[in-house]
Amino acid sequence: MTYDTQEQINQFLEDKNLIVASNRGPVEFHIKEGKTEMKRGGGGLVSTLLPFMTRVKGSWVASAMTEGDRKIAAEHKKCMVPIPEDNPDFCVSFVVVDPEIYKDYYSVISNPLIWFVQHYMWNTPYMPEIDDNIHKAWHDSYVYVNQQFAERIIEEVKLSEKKPLIMLQDYHLYTCPSYIREKLGDIFLSHFIHIPWPQSEYFSILPEYMQEAIIKGLLSNDIIGFHLEKYARNFLYTCEPYVDKVDYKTDTIWYEGRRIFVKNYPISVDDKKLIENAKSPEVIKKEELIKKIKGDNFLLYRTDRADLSKNIIRGFKAYELFLQKHPEFHGKVIFLSTGMPTRQQIKEYCDYRDESYRIIDSINERYSKDSWVPIKQIFKADYGLVTAAFKHYDCLLVNPIVDGMNIVAKEGPVVNENNGVLIMSNGAGSYEELKDYSIIVNAYDISQTADAIYRAIMMSKHERQRLIEGLKKTVRERNVYIWMQEQFNDIRNLF
């Protein structure tokens, strides 16, 4: 049996105490002019899980990341904040730790160490240098914060008579499951990892005791989920030295008398909600700016967090090579880039951002003429503006080195009204699903990417329409609810 309606999911969850845990919560609190204001948390994880959380009135355990989070947590019993306050849909249960501990947990271990390993980002002849500071941050901060998460989750379990369903999220909480299992014994745990899992040889960059703690922590779950089959397979290979048996035919692991299921669930988007949002007054208003930027030009568009794995710099270099090869398109193509800053407390990210700015300035200085500027950069773009750009692009560039899924490649085509072409690298997690309706490039090959831009510009209307219809159909037939339905169906069968 599969869950093919939201109502069936709701029925399954009726007698469950649903507890979601992630570093970033569904809401953030900020202090402005002495007042505490709430805003929705960023990231695709929040957008994906929030609809289910509101329906079942569950609990979301998350880090208190801001001064406002810590203030609002202190004002509520056991740091449990009803959302919204007057008629709550669910509860956010904040994990509050000393800001310096959180800094080491997040900015020394989670990012960059673990993130860089799982995205193949280290320049291994030089980095990382795993020194005393990293070892200390692991023991005193990463492990400590994971224990705090576990204790908060255990409290949430004890507050309800319903059977707990605990869904842990991502790489910030790798050692958390082992503490929960130790304290609560026979309890159902699932853990979804939203980023790639590397090959075992690359994972071994981490010190052996960290490797062991991460693997044994994850093996305390009943289901471990990844976006792609190759990530799940990499994880199975990585586990071999630690477990009794790995069955590659059924993707299962036997460990300490328990059977653990390793699954792949490619995440998607809420296509209907995206289309509805694209018609909102806010987006329609933002379209005026996009139309002004575009003018009569071909609009090449990208939107990313300023993350090294997104391959932003090579995208700009490919565009510059396109301008060199095809001077006939000077004054006829605009490259609009929007994004959000991320992890600016980490030096590598600041350096990458600065290099991106330098390249944009260099290209604009070299090629601008009259009123035409080849690249328009809007940093800190809100999602209304991004959606407006999605509607009007002629070509969307998504060229990550490697990532978990990259839902931009799904969001853009869903709302695009211009038969927009998708250029996508084979490093994108969405490559396998969308490759038949995209122009595929090697993430490292700027010549190939420059030629792909030219191909997109020269593509016939008929071919553009065929490709966009294929993309829309693919996303529609596998939206975010299918992603959740598959997980809940597997959970139900094991409960």
Summary of the structure (lengths in Angstrom):
residues: 495
radius of gyration: 23.0
end to end distance: 14.5
largest distance: 72.0
contacts: 1655
relative contact order: 0.10
helix: 51%
strand: 20%
